[in-house]
Amino acid sequence: QFNGYAGSLFSSGPYEKDDEEADAIYAALDKRMDERRKERREQREKEEIEKYRMERPKIQQQFSDLKRKLAEVTEEEWLSIPEVGDARNKRQRNPRYEKLTPVPDSFFAKHLQSGENHTSVDPRQTQFGGLNTPYPGGLNTPYPGGMTPGLMTPGTGELDMRKIGQARNTLMDMRLSQVSDSVSGQTVVDPKGYLTDLNSMIPTHGGDINDIKKARLLLKSVRETNPHHPPAWIASARLEEVTGKLQVARNLIMKGTEMCPKSEDVWLEAARLQPGDTAKAVVAQAVRHLPQSVRIYIRAAELETDIRAKKRVLRKALEHVPNSVRLWKAAVELEEPEDARIMLSRAVECCPTSVELWLALARLETYENARKVLNKARENIPTDRHIWITAAKLEEANGNTQMVEKIIDRAITSLRANGVEINREQWIQDAEECDKAGSVATCQAIMRAVIGIGIEEEDRKHTWMEDADSCVAHNALECARAIYAYALQVFPSKKSVWLRAAYFEKNHGTRESLEALLQRAVAHCPKAEVLWLMGAKSKWLAGDVPAARSILALAFQANPNSEEIWLAAVKLESENNEYERARRLLAKARSSAPTARVFMKSVKLEWVLGNIAAAQELCEEALKHYEDFPKLWMMKGQIEEQKELVEKAREAYNQGLKKCPHSIPLWLLLSRLEEKVGQLTRARAILEKSRLKNPKNPDLWLESVRLEYRAGLKNIANTLMAKALQECPNSGILWSEAIFLEARPQRKTKSVDALKKCEHDPHVLLAVAKLFWSERKITKAREWFHRTVKIDSDLGDAWAFFYKFELQHGTEEQQEEVRKRCENAEPRHGELWCDVSKDIENWQKKIGEILVLVAAKLKNTF
């Protein structure tokens, strides 16, 4: 009978708010009713469980009384309980595995002879009476040729095992002689070739056999239902080819050519599948059916091996299809220049809209004829820019540079008149190609003509600078130079554009071009100190000190009290050993433009020249005016340290820290001073105090870690490093130190963590390079050193390690290259670098000399 419907009868209808309310009421009712019956139900369940347990007790309960008695068993009684024996029978206890032995040949031979006797009577003997058989001749069979002579001797029915052995040996011998060298006995099997042959024998499809059968059936039905459908025949042939049945594929595709004689693809597939001469025959047949097909003619030419035959095929093709650009190009490529010119002149008549053919003809003609050809080309194709650009290149190649500008301007006017949109990016790309081809005037003319097209006025500067950078990246330097020249005409008073142009000339131009540009720059922006300084530096590096002085003098007139220009003048004199002039300049600067840096340079000059008293006097005077300038306190302390007056040095640093509590180098100098005199605890306390005043500072944490490490307390150093990385998780210098604090096996893992946190940090990249170096992975190490100096060329330590690495593992050229690149980069930072470069004794050393000194101090102890 029906007991009710479990699902919802109205689930398809909308579920509205009143439905929800009704459901909530029903749910509350059910809950209430359930609570009323709950106690009674639980009581009943409890009784049922107890009754069940009484009827079917657990094994544990059945033996509970015996278990209790076990407590009374003594140890002797327990030990005297006999062991349980193995109740299985002998065969089960010791299973013997079945042994199979190969039967010797002699056994077969013996039993063949003795197996002649039969113990049962053949029913046919009784039928025919006696021992007659229906087939006379004993062992003969009604089907001749069934017995192979030789192995079975005809009379006795004996199997000759000796002959089988001989046959097997002969076969083996033949196989071996096929693959061995008869002279030396060495095998001449080419293992790679052998495997390749095997691969070619195995079908190269990756599918299942069943899938292939299904595909075959499917394609068969497609062919039968629509036999004039070319893709069906091509797909069927390819399926057979893939499964290794090449002949079936060929037969199928030939059938396809009969069914679809007008299909170009079927003929081309047939030509591909057939071997050489047959393919030619197929193509010849195809040409008869499709005399206008360019692809078939091209295939026919490809099948010919002889150049003359190819030319013959292509010329025949051109008779049938004279307006095919592809055929003309293929035919012209095979000809000598003179014949090619004649053919091209015919080609442009047949295909007057092909730009490539016109340009190819112009290249082969003389200057005068080329001009005529390009003019004709312009008449036929007035909308193509390449013809105009080629004309400009032609004029430039023949020395008519004044014509280039006119041609490009006329090109843009003419193209616009013919409704062509001037695409700025395309033209810039063409200009870059002209630059690479050496057509400088054309490239610059194009740039001048198109650079301002389609750009809003306020975006001009920004866009042009981006274009220039893009040209430099594509190595199109003349294009970039043209962009800067145009930008400077439009923005003659923009300092940033002059600077960008100056840096471009500095990196990619000559000294003369840089100086000429800077001369124009300072005329337009006389207040831009950096341009004056670049000009002076360029003259000074070229060894022309008087010219540098005169530039700085002009700079003074334009910027009377510029600190930068005063200091540049001082540097020029001090570098050229004109110390008195430098002193006079500094004295003037202190009176007319007194700044902290001027005082600092004054102190340093006296200090490096050995006038310690004068230096200290100047330092005291400077500190009266600029007591919050930390470098003066550092110099004061270092001069005292040099004189070995530890107390005075400590006092100087402490005073400095009161005025400049956020100067990290001051804290480091004070802690190192304490460490030097053996006061480790004080050094530690100073660093802790510094970290409180300057939280999240990686340099202070690094010094704390190194302090413990130098004191031999490696465990404390590791703990501090963990804390440091928690506080400064993205600090490259901490991660690079952490890598080398680890034991060798863990370093690689640590370096991976470091790279995840600080992917582009030069310190981490340098640490990874050192790690590869320590593992003797020379190529990888060099690659990572290159990466490091590319990311931050100002890090002197990276250059020093790189140079040291090349000294040990590189050639002289590589060492020289690193040294030159370092000199060009002029690094100023780096812990080890600054230790050497800021040392008073090395004050006049050039970058290259400092590099050698730093590299000499490095030790491969990582």
DOVOFI-767220 format. One line per 8 residues: number of its first residue (from 1); their letters; for each residue x, y, z of C-alpha. Coordinates in steps of 0.02 Angstrom, whole numbers. Layout:
! DOVOFI-767220
NUM) a) X,Y,Z | ...
//
This chain:
! DOVOFI-767220
1) qfngyags) 0,0,0 | 53,185,-18 | 141,254,137 | 155,437,88 | 269,542,-23 | 442,580,47 | 489,724,-69 | 417,898,-84
9) lfssgpye) 266,903,-197 | 282,1089,-229 | 472,1107,-247 | 454,1181,-420 | 346,1328,-358 | 419,1491,-288 | 474,1488,-106 | 401,1644,-26
17) kddeeada) 412,1726,143 | 250,1649,210 | 315,1475,157 | 472,1507,257 | 367,1561,407 | 258,1404,396 | 413,1293,387 | 484,1377,542
25) iyaaldkr) 321,1346,639 | 315,1162,587 | 499,1140,635 | 464,1218,808 | 314,1100,832 | 417,947,784 | 553,999,906 | 425,1024,1048
33) mderrker) 343,853,1018 | 512,770,1012 | 562,846,1179 | 402,780,1261 | 439,601,1208 | 628,613,1234 | 640,543,1411 | 523,396,1374
41) reqrekee) 618,354,1215 | 789,358,1298 | 726,246,1442 | 659,119,1317 | 822,117,1216 | 923,89,1375 | 817,-61,1425 | 831,-137,1251
49) iekyrmer) 1021,-123,1253 | 1032,-206,1426 | 917,-348,1369 | 1025,-375,1213 | 1185,-378,1317 | 1108,-510,1433 | 1062,-622,1286 | 1224,-599,1188
57) pkiqqqfs) 1367,-559,1308 | 1538,-507,1238 | 1683,-633,1246 | 1768,-515,1367 | 1619,-529,1487 | 1608,-719,1469 | 1785,-742,1532 | 1782,-604,1663
65) dlkrklae) 1768,-727,1812 | 1916,-829,1747 | 2017,-669,1722 | 1988,-623,1904 | 2057,-793,1957 | 2218,-759,1857 | 2269,-641,1997 | 2294,-794,2110
73) vteeewls) 2413,-885,1988 | 2594,-888,2051 | 2744,-855,1939 | 2801,-1041,1945 | 2628,-1099,1891 | 2628,-972,1750 | 2798,-1029,1686 | 2749,-1213,1694
81) ipevgdar) 2605,-1188,1569 | 2656,-1289,1412 | 2684,-1202,1244 | 2547,-1219,1112 | 2611,-1333,974 | 2588,-1308,786 | 2431,-1409,747 | 2458,-1407,557
89) nkrqrnpr) 2519,-1560,465 | 2696,-1581,400 | 2658,-1528,220 | 2573,-1368,278 | 2713,-1327,400 | 2853,-1354,272 | 2781,-1307,102 | 2896,-1363,-40
97) yekltpvp) 2883,-1259,-195 | 2859,-1347,-362 | 3019,-1362,-461 | 3017,-1357,-651 | 3167,-1427,-744 | 3192,-1407,-934 | 3188,-1577,-1021 | 3349,-1623,-1115
105) dsffakhl) 3345,-1662,-1302 | 3400,-1842,-1270 | 3237,-1873,-1176 | 3135,-1823,-1329 | 3245,-1929,-1445 | 3228,-2084,-1334 | 3040,-2069,-1317 | 3016,-2039,-1503
113) qsgenhts) 3093,-2210,-1535 | 3002,-2303,-1395 | 2837,-2212,-1428 | 2803,-2321,-1585 | 2701,-2450,-1485 | 2514,-2420,-1464 | 2413,-2503,-1328 | 2241,-2466,-1404
121) vdprqtqf) 2165,-2525,-1568 | 2114,-2396,-1697 | 1928,-2417,-1733 | 1966,-2398,-1921 | 2072,-2557,-1914 | 1922,-2657,-1859 | 1817,-2574,-1993 | 1932,-2614,-2136
129) gglntpyp) 1990,-2778,-2063 | 2171,-2807,-2017 | 2305,-2675,-2016 | 2258,-2591,-2181 | 2236,-2403,-2177 | 2126,-2308,-2298 | 2277,-2209,-2353 | 2413,-2319,-2425
137) gglntpyp) 2590,-2264,-2392 | 2597,-2261,-2204 | 2643,-2089,-2144 | 2592,-2002,-2304 | 2454,-1874,-2289 | 2323,-1837,-2420 | 2395,-1661,-2434 | 2570,-1666,-2507
145) ggmtpglm) 2702,-1541,-2448 | 2640,-1540,-2269 | 2799,-1624,-2205 | 2960,-1525,-2212 | 3103,-1634,-2269 | 3259,-1640,-2165 | 3207,-1623,-1985 | 3095,-1780,-1990
153) tpgtgeld) 3183,-1927,-2070 | 3059,-2002,-2192 | 3079,-2184,-2142 | 3079,-2187,-1953 | 2984,-2032,-1902 | 3135,-1984,-1795 | 3159,-1798,-1747 | 3342,-1754,-1776
161) mrkigqar) 3392,-1640,-1631 | 3570,-1620,-1694 | 3507,-1539,-1855 | 3394,-1420,-1758 | 3546,-1365,-1657 | 3649,-1341,-1815 | 3512,-1239,-1899 | 3496,-1130,-1745
169) ntlmdmrl) 3685,-1100,-1741 | 3688,-1058,-1928 | 3548,-931,-1905 | 3635,-852,-1757 | 3798,-845,-1856 | 3713,-755,-2001 | 3636,-626,-1884 | 3803,-594,-1798
177) sqvsdsvs) 3899,-578,-1961 | 3772,-449,-2022 | 3810,-333,-1877 | 3996,-361,-1850 | 4147,-295,-1942 | 4232,-438,-2036 | 4405,-358,-2018 | 4427,-319,-1834
185) gqtvvdpk) 4279,-410,-1759 | 4214,-250,-1679 | 4028,-218,-1686 | 3978,-82,-1806 | 3800,-58,-1745 | 3764,127,-1726 | 3661,126,-1565 | 3578,294,-1601
193) gyltdlns) 3539,248,-1781 | 3476,77,-1725 | 3355,158,-1601 | 3300,283,-1733 | 3264,139,-1852 | 3163,53,-1716 | 3065,214,-1688 | 3026,228,-1872
201) mipthggd) 2962,47,-1871 | 2849,76,-1722 | 2692,175,-1766 | 2716,352,-1700 | 2535,382,-1651 | 2499,399,-1466 | 2320,335,-1474 | 2240,171,-1430
209) indikkar) 2213,36,-1564 | 2025,47,-1536 | 2030,235,-1566 | 2118,206,-1733 | 1989,77,-1785 | 1849,198,-1740 | 1934,339,-1836 | 1957,224,-1986
217) lllksvre) 1773,176,-1984 | 1719,355,-1964 | 1828,417,-2108 | 1771,272,-2216 | 1589,321,-2191 | 1632,504,-2230 | 1718,451,-2391 | 1574,339,-2444
225) tnphhppa) 1436,465,-2405 | 1527,612,-2484 | 1667,549,-2599 | 1697,723,-2672 | 1747,798,-2504 | 1938,825,-2509 | 1974,838,-2320 | 1903,662,-2293
233) wiasarle) 2032,586,-2413 | 2175,690,-2339 | 2127,641,-2160 | 2113,456,-2207 | 2285,458,-2289 | 2363,546,-2141 | 2286,421,-2019 | 2364,276,-2115
241) evtgklqv) 2530,369,-2126 | 2532,398,-1939 | 2495,214,-1902 | 2642,166,-2014 | 2543,101,-2165 | 2622,214,-2295 | 2570,113,-2447 | 2387,110,-2392
249) arnlimkg) 2399,299,-2368 | 2469,322,-2544 | 2333,213,-2621 | 2198,310,-2528 | 2262,481,-2579 | 2278,428,-2761 | 2097,371,-2753 | 2060,544,-2680
257) temcpkse) 2142,630,-2830 | 2027,531,-2945 | 1873,581,-2844 | 1923,764,-2817 | 2032,811,-2967 | 2002,998,-2940 | 2063,1001,-2759 | 2235,1081,-2740
265) dvwleaar) 2259,1012,-2564 | 2229,830,-2615 | 2358,842,-2755 | 2486,924,-2638 | 2457,787,-2508 | 2479,654,-2642 | 2643,735,-2698 | 2702,738,-2516
273) lqpgdtak) 2664,554,-2485 | 2737,486,-2647 | 2924,453,-2669 | 3031,564,-2786 | 2992,518,-2966 | 2813,463,-2930 | 2786,632,-2844 | 2843,721,-3002
281) avvaqavr) 2719,620,-3104 | 2581,662,-2980 | 2623,848,-2991 | 2624,841,-3182 | 2450,762,-3175 | 2395,898,-3052 | 2454,1035,-3169 | 2347,963,-3309
289) hlpqsvri) 2194,971,-3196 | 2237,1138,-3113 | 2343,1244,-3232 | 2314,1403,-3127 | 2372,1334,-2958 | 2525,1428,-2893 | 2556,1308,-2747 | 2566,1158,-2863
297) yiraaele) 2694,1246,-2974 | 2798,1293,-2821 | 2791,1111,-2763 | 2844,1053,-2935 | 2994,1170,-2929 | 3039,1107,-2754 | 3038,926,-2816 | 3168,966,-2950
305) tdirakkr) 3347,949,-2890 | 3433,1031,-3038 | 3430,1223,-3044 | 3399,1226,-3231 | 3250,1110,-3211 | 3181,1223,-3073 | 3198,1376,-3185 | 3110,1282,-3326
313) vlrkaleh) 2964,1235,-3211 | 2946,1413,-3145 | 2953,1492,-3318 | 2820,1371,-3377 | 2717,1418,-3224 | 2735,1604,-3262 | 2666,1574,-3438 | 2507,1506,-3358
321) vpnsvrlw) 2499,1623,-3205 | 2591,1784,-3252 | 2514,1887,-3110 | 2578,1782,-2964 | 2702,1880,-2857 | 2755,1721,-2768 | 2805,1636,-2931 | 2901,1790,-2992
329) kaavelee) 2996,1800,-2827 | 3039,1614,-2834 | 3096,1629,-3014 | 3200,1788,-2985 | 3289,1711,-2836 | 3364,1577,-2949 | 3432,1700,-3078 | 3597,1794,-3091
337) pedariml) 3586,1984,-3057 | 3579,2035,-3241 | 3445,1906,-3287 | 3353,1946,-3126 | 3345,2130,-3177 | 3269,2085,-3345 | 3145,1967,-3262 | 3097,2097,-3132
345) sraveccp) 3064,2228,-3263 | 2940,2104,-3341 | 2874,2058,-3167 | 2826,2237,-3122 | 2728,2249,-3284 | 2630,2091,-3240 | 2611,2133,-3054 | 2614,2324,-3045
353) tsvelwla) 2545,2326,-2866 | 2684,2224,-2786 | 2796,2339,-2685 | 2927,2203,-2657 | 2955,2177,-2843 | 2973,2365,-2876 | 3099,2384,-2734 | 3197,2230,-2789
361) larletye) 3208,2302,-2965 | 3263,2472,-2898 | 3404,2388,-2799 | 3472,2305,-2955 | 3464,2460,-3067 | 3590,2602,-3082 | 3558,2765,-2986 | 3470,2854,-3131
369) narkvlnk) 3365,2703,-3181 | 3323,2665,-2999 | 3251,2841,-2979 | 3143,2812,-3134 | 3087,2641,-3067 | 3039,2715,-2898 | 2944,2857,-2982 | 2847,2729,-3086
377) areniptd) 2816,2627,-2928 | 2746,2782,-2841 | 2627,2810,-2985 | 2566,2629,-2978 | 2559,2617,-2787 | 2531,2791,-2717 | 2485,2725,-2543 | 2646,2634,-2492
385) rhiwitaa) 2775,2719,-2382 | 2916,2594,-2417 | 2940,2663,-2593 | 2966,2839,-2526 | 3087,2778,-2391 | 3187,2679,-2520 | 3196,2836,-2628 | 3264,2934,-2480
393) kleeangn) 3393,2797,-2445 | 3443,2799,-2629 | 3474,2987,-2626 | 3574,2972,-2463 | 3680,2830,-2533 | 3723,2941,-2681 | 3767,3091,-2572 | 3610,3197,-2600
401) tqmvekii) 3574,3217,-2414 | 3483,3384,-2441 | 3353,3289,-2546 | 3317,3162,-2407 | 3220,3285,-2298 | 3117,3345,-2447 | 3074,3167,-2501 | 3014,3116,-2327
409) draitslr) 2910,3276,-2308 | 2834,3249,-2482 | 2801,3066,-2436 | 2696,3115,-2285 | 2601,3249,-2383 | 2570,3131,-2530 | 2515,2984,-2421 | 2395,3095,-2325
417) angveinr) 2325,3159,-2488 | 2293,2979,-2541 | 2198,2946,-2380 | 2334,2846,-2290 | 2339,2863,-2102 | 2515,2902,-2040 | 2551,2769,-1909 | 2686,2843,-1797
425) eqwiqdae) 2746,2675,-1726 | 2769,2600,-1900 | 2870,2749,-1960 | 2979,2744,-1804 | 3009,2559,-1837 | 3059,2601,-2017 | 3177,2735,-1951 | 3259,2605,-1836
433) ecdkagsv) 3282,2489,-1984 | 3362,2632,-2084 | 3477,2664,-1935 | 3531,2481,-1931 | 3558,2485,-2121 | 3671,2637,-2100 | 3555,2766,-2181 | 3578,2897,-2044
441) atcqaimr) 3508,3049,-2137 | 3350,2954,-2188 | 3324,2890,-2012 | 3343,3065,-1938 | 3229,3142,-2071 | 3092,3013,-2035 | 3107,3046,-1849 | 3094,3235,-1871
449) avigigie) 2943,3213,-1986 | 2838,3092,-1881 | 2892,3122,-1701 | 2759,3253,-1668 | 2614,3166,-1757 | 2463,3120,-1652 | 2529,3177,-1482 | 2445,3296,-1361
457) eedrkhtw) 2549,3449,-1316 | 2561,3409,-1131 | 2618,3229,-1168 | 2754,3276,-1290 | 2905,3278,-1176 | 2858,3119,-1084 | 2818,3023,-1245 | 2977,3079,-1334
465) medadscv) 3087,3028,-1189 | 3003,2856,-1190 | 3031,2843,-1378 | 3215,2886,-1356 | 3235,2752,-1221 | 3148,2626,-1333 | 3266,2668,-1477 | 3418,2647,-1363
473) ahnaleca) 3349,2479,-1306 | 3333,2426,-1490 | 3512,2489,-1521 | 3450,2623,-1641 | 3564,2760,-1574 | 3545,2883,-1720 | 3356,2877,-1697 | 3375,2918,-1513
481) raiyayal) 3497,3060,-1555 | 3370,3131,-1681 | 3231,3124,-1550 | 3338,3216,-1421 | 3389,3347,-1551 | 3206,3378,-1597 | 3151,3380,-1413 | 3288,3508,-1374
489) qvfpskks) 3227,3620,-1516 | 3051,3615,-1442 | 3105,3626,-1258 | 3269,3725,-1259 | 3254,3777,-1077 | 3208,3606,-1002 | 3354,3551,-893 | 3290,3371,-882
497) vwlraayf) 3292,3348,-1072 | 3470,3419,-1084 | 3523,3301,-945 | 3446,3150,-1029 | 3530,3198,-1193 | 3697,3224,-1103 | 3689,3054,-1018 | 3645,2976,-1187
505) eknhgtre) 3800,3055,-1267 | 3906,3006,-1116 | 3854,2822,-1131 | 3839,2804,-1320 | 3924,2952,-1402 | 4101,3022,-1413 | 4183,3147,-1295 | 4174,3281,-1429
513) sleallqr) 3986,3256,-1457 | 3956,3263,-1268 | 4057,3424,-1247 | 3970,3507,-1396 | 3800,3461,-1322 | 3848,3525,-1149 | 3908,3690,-1221 | 3737,3715,-1299
521) avahcpka) 3654,3654,-1140 | 3737,3782,-1023 | 3698,3920,-1147 | 3512,3877,-1132 | 3509,3826,-946 | 3647,3925,-860 | 3572,3889,-687 | 3587,3700,-707
529) evlwlmga) 3744,3664,-604 | 3750,3481,-651 | 3772,3525,-837 | 3920,3640,-798 | 3996,3504,-688 | 3977,3371,-823 | 4064,3485,-947 | 4207,3521,-827
537) kskwlagd) 4225,3337,-783 | 4231,3286,-965 | 4373,3411,-998 | 4464,3357,-839 | 4453,3170,-884 | 4524,3212,-1055 | 4672,3293,-963 | 4627,3472,-1012
545) vpaarsil) 4634,3552,-838 | 4639,3736,-896 | 4480,3710,-1000 | 4395,3629,-850 | 4447,3780,-743 | 4377,3902,-870 | 4210,3807,-877 | 4198,3814,-686
553) alafqanp) 4240,4000,-691 | 4096,4028,-811 | 3987,3921,-697 | 4033,4036,-550 | 3974,4186,-649 | 3807,4102,-683 | 3788,4028,-506 | 3888,4142,-390
561) nseeiwla) 3868,4051,-224 | 3839,3870,-278 | 3909,3745,-155 | 3922,3611,-290 | 4029,3721,-404 | 4143,3776,-261 | 4173,3596,-212 | 4200,3541,-393
569) avklesen) 4331,3678,-413 | 4416,3622,-251 | 4415,3439,-309 | 4490,3489,-477 | 4634,3580,-393 | 4666,3450,-257 | 4662,3305,-382 | 4793,3399,-486
577) neyerarr) 4904,3428,-333 | 4868,3616,-327 | 4841,3610,-138 | 4869,3796,-105 | 4741,3844,-237 | 4619,3719,-160 | 4647,3795,14 | 4619,3971,-52
585) llakarss) 4460,3917,-141 | 4394,3833,18 | 4435,3987,123 | 4338,4093,-4 | 4195,3969,-3 | 4188,3971,189 | 4174,4159,188 | 4053,4180,40
593) aptarvfm) 3949,4019,44 | 3978,3935,212 | 3892,3764,220 | 3924,3607,321 | 3992,3517,167 | 4115,3657,129 | 4181,3648,308 | 4189,3458,298
601) ksvklewv) 4291,3464,137 | 4406,3596,218 | 4437,3481,368 | 4466,3332,254 | 4591,3425,145 | 4697,3473,296 | 4681,3298,368 | 4738,3208,210
609) lgniaaaq) 4882,3329,189 | 4939,3284,367 | 4899,3453,449 | 4808,3372,595 | 4809,3527,707 | 4734,3636,569 | 4605,3501,533 | 4553,3492,717
617) elceealk) 4543,3681,730 | 4431,3690,575 | 4326,3547,642 | 4295,3637,808 | 4249,3796,715 | 4130,3699,601 | 4046,3613,750 | 4005,3783,827
625) hyedfpkl) 3901,3822,672 | 3841,3647,620 | 3831,3538,774 | 3693,3431,698 | 3802,3377,549 | 3856,3200,597 | 4003,3186,475 | 4097,3323,570
633) wmmkgqie) 4079,3224,734 | 4137,3067,644 | 4291,3157,576 | 4330,3228,747 | 4320,3055,826 | 4421,2972,688 | 4560,3101,700 | 4569,3067,889
641) eqkelvek) 4570,2879,853 | 4711,2903,729 | 4809,2991,867 | 4763,2842,981 | 4671,2954,1105 | 4530,2830,1143 | 4449,2933,1280 | 4438,3089,1172
649) areaynqg) 4372,2988,1024 | 4238,2909,1136 | 4191,3081,1202 | 4177,3150,1023 | 4064,3006,969 | 3955,3020,1125 | 3935,3209,1102 | 3892,3178,919
657) lkkcphsi) 3760,3050,966 | 3677,3173,1085 | 3657,3294,940 | 3625,3164,804 | 3544,3010,885 | 3484,2946,717 | 3655,2940,633 | 3689,2754,608
665) plwlllsr) 3875,2770,560 | 3908,2863,726 | 3833,2719,827 | 3935,2594,727 | 4097,2692,752 | 4069,2702,940 | 4029,2516,958 | 4182,2468,853
673) leekvgql) 4291,2582,959 | 4232,2491,1118 | 4257,2322,1034 | 4433,2372,980 | 4483,2412,1160 | 4407,2246,1220 | 4249,2317,1299 | 4129,2189,1221
681) traraile) 3992,2217,1348 | 3992,2404,1319 | 3991,2379,1130 | 3841,2263,1149 | 3750,2389,1260 | 3785,2531,1137 | 3711,2430,994 | 3556,2384,1097
689) ksrlknpk) 3530,2567,1140 | 3552,2615,956 | 3421,2486,904 | 3297,2558,1030 | 3324,2734,960 | 3324,2675,779 | 3204,2526,766 | 3198,2416,610
697) npdlwles) 3371,2467,554 | 3459,2321,466 | 3635,2397,480 | 3626,2400,671 | 3559,2222,679 | 3696,2165,560 | 3831,2244,669 | 3756,2160,824
705) vrleyrag) 3759,1989,738 | 3938,2015,679 | 3995,2074,851 | 3938,1908,927 | 4011,1809,782 | 4180,1895,799 | 4176,1857,986 | 4151,1672,943
713) lkniantl) 3972,1663,1009 | 3894,1584,856 | 3734,1526,944 | 3696,1703,1005 | 3736,1769,831 | 3609,1648,754 | 3476,1696,881 | 3505,1881,848
721) makalqec) 3496,1849,660 | 3326,1764,681 | 3263,1915,779 | 3336,2035,651 | 3248,1946,507 | 3085,1953,602 | 3103,2141,623 | 3173,2176,448
729) pnsgilws) 3106,2033,339 | 3148,2121,174 | 3325,2174,213 | 3447,2110,82 | 3606,2137,187 | 3534,2033,330 | 3481,1891,216 | 3650,1890,128
737) eaiflear) 3737,1875,299 | 3612,1742,356 | 3656,1631,207 | 3839,1619,261 | 3797,1598,446 | 3718,1430,400 | 3816,1267,385 | 3864,1225,204
745) pqrktksv) 3722,1099,170 | 3587,1224,227 | 3653,1374,129 | 3562,1333,-32 | 3393,1322,57 | 3427,1487,146 | 3474,1570,-20 | 3307,1515,-96
753) dalkkceh) 3215,1594,53 | 3318,1752,32 | 3277,1765,-153 | 3091,1743,-117 | 3096,1889,6 | 3216,2005,-87 | 3216,1952,-269 | 3302,2107,-338
761) dphvllav) 3417,2152,-193 | 3600,2167,-249 | 3666,2101,-82 | 3565,1940,-97 | 3614,1918,-281 | 3796,1943,-231 | 3779,1813,-91 | 3706,1687,-216
769) aklfwser) 3850,1723,-337 | 3975,1691,-194 | 3880,1531,-151 | 3901,1465,-328 | 4083,1519,-324 | 4111,1420,-163 | 4034,1267,-247 | 4149,1292,-399
777) kitkarew) 4002,1321,-517 | 4101,1449,-616 | 3981,1486,-759 | 3832,1508,-643 | 3933,1617,-524 | 3987,1731,-668 | 3807,1745,-728 | 3749,1798,-552
785) fhrtvkid) 3893,1923,-535 | 3838,2001,-700 | 3659,2009,-636 | 3715,2093,-474 | 3817,2232,-554 | 3678,2261,-681 | 3546,2285,-545 | 3655,2402,-441
793) sdlgdawa) 3812,2467,-524 | 3845,2582,-375 | 3885,2437,-256 | 4076,2434,-248 | 4080,2269,-151 | 3998,2177,-296 | 4128,2244,-418 | 4269,2194,-299
801) ffykfelq) 4206,2015,-278 | 4175,2002,-466 | 4353,2062,-502 | 4427,1941,-373 | 4324,1800,-452 | 4390,1842,-627 | 4569,1853,-559 | 4551,1673,-500
809) hgteeqqe) 4444,1596,-638 | 4438,1716,-786 | 4550,1765,-931 | 4645,1930,-941 | 4513,2000,-1059 | 4374,1960,-935 | 4473,2042,-792 | 4503,2197,-898
817) evrkrcen) 4320,2205,-948 | 4263,2202,-765 | 4391,2337,-721 | 4333,2450,-864 | 4149,2426,-824 | 4184,2466,-642 | 4277,2627,-691 | 4130,2680,-801
825) aeprhgel) 4003,2641,-663 | 4103,2740,-532 | 4035,2647,-380 | 4028,2747,-217 | 3945,2627,-93 | 3974,2460,-11 | 4044,2416,159 | 4213,2346,102
833) wcdvskdi) 4226,2475,-38 | 4202,2623,79 | 4328,2551,204 | 4462,2568,70 | 4401,2719,-30 | 4372,2827,127 | 4540,2780,201 | 4646,2938,216
841) enwqkkig) 4795,2852,133 | 4695,2811,-24 | 4618,2984,-49 | 4697,3013,-219 | 4671,2837,-286 | 4568,2813,-445 | 4421,2691,-456 | 4526,2557,-543
849) eilvlvaa) 4661,2565,-408 | 4532,2556,-267 | 4455,2403,-354 | 4622,2313,-352 | 4651,2358,-168 | 4479,2298,-112 | 4495,2137,-213 | 4666,2105,-133
857) klkntf) 4589,2121,42 | 4451,1993,5 | 4474,1813,63 | 4382,1661,-2 | 4329,1606,171 | 4144,1590,130
//
